[in-house]
């Protein structure tokens, strides 16, 4: 018989819970977003105009690890503060107390944030980018405030998490020393392109993340009401929340309709591919999701909608590899 202290089952349970509590699929989204934006948008654009990128593989990896640690810590502290509510809303997704103790969760949260800030400081010093250090420290603070104070408040929680989620894209520009060369000569076409690409993908991330957070609020209404939540569906009602979510998703479509004519004017064959890709894999699914929003009325319906929106977020991210061929 295996002694209790040598029994591997508690340790296995711990690591299985750890993998679930940090939401590894969402971390994969962050990694994929930064990887593709760096290597399919920023680097090809810079090299296409003869500017040598200065953010190397090591520093990029450190920035990515920083954001993964911040996000993982954010999920842990969110579960810590939402423990009572999740017992009602998501009893099958209560991780703290089922493999990881509350004290253990706090230790993980503090440790991950300290590691993230340390990596940001080292990278910021190496790249002479104090903005990177400030952004990471501010994101860590705001994620804590979101979980502890703002998550169940009217509107501000949705906006806060949407902006923090989207910040993974512009941080790569702030950390790239070569960007300063373009700032000194804003007339070069590539400067305008990189700024527009950063704004486009960042705005896409902000708006679609906001819509998804609102859908998740609709899914969690029951528990939020019991614990005094003041989310949009509780304050304004389900129908108004449906309308706001739909208008947000229409906003994403509107942004694409602004971009598509620019692509049409481009003589590169990849422009047509990008247009077709956007219509089939982003615009059409969003229109279908908007239709489904108004016929949804149960937590299961809203959970499916949240998953569908995440799918569109993925197709948006996967459009980045096509961007590099605009410079071929």
Buried (B, 14 or more C-beta within 10 A) or exposed (E): EEEEEEEEEEEEEBEEBBEBBBBBEBBEBBBBBBBBBBBBBBBBBBBBBEBEBBBEEEBBBBBBBBBBBBBBBBBBBBBBBBBEBBEBBBEEEBBBEEBBEEEBBBEBBEEBBEBBBBBBBBBBEBBEBEBBBEBBBEBBEBBBBBBEEBBBBBBBBBBBBBBBBBBBBBBBBBBBBBBEBBEEEEEEEBBEBBBEBBEBBBBBBBBBBBBBBBBBBBBBBEBBBEEEBBBBBBEBEBEEBBBBBBEBBBBBBEBBEEBBEEBEEEEEEBBEBBBEBBEEBBBEBBEEBBEBBEEBEEBEBBBBBBEBBBEBBBBBBBBBEBBBBBBE
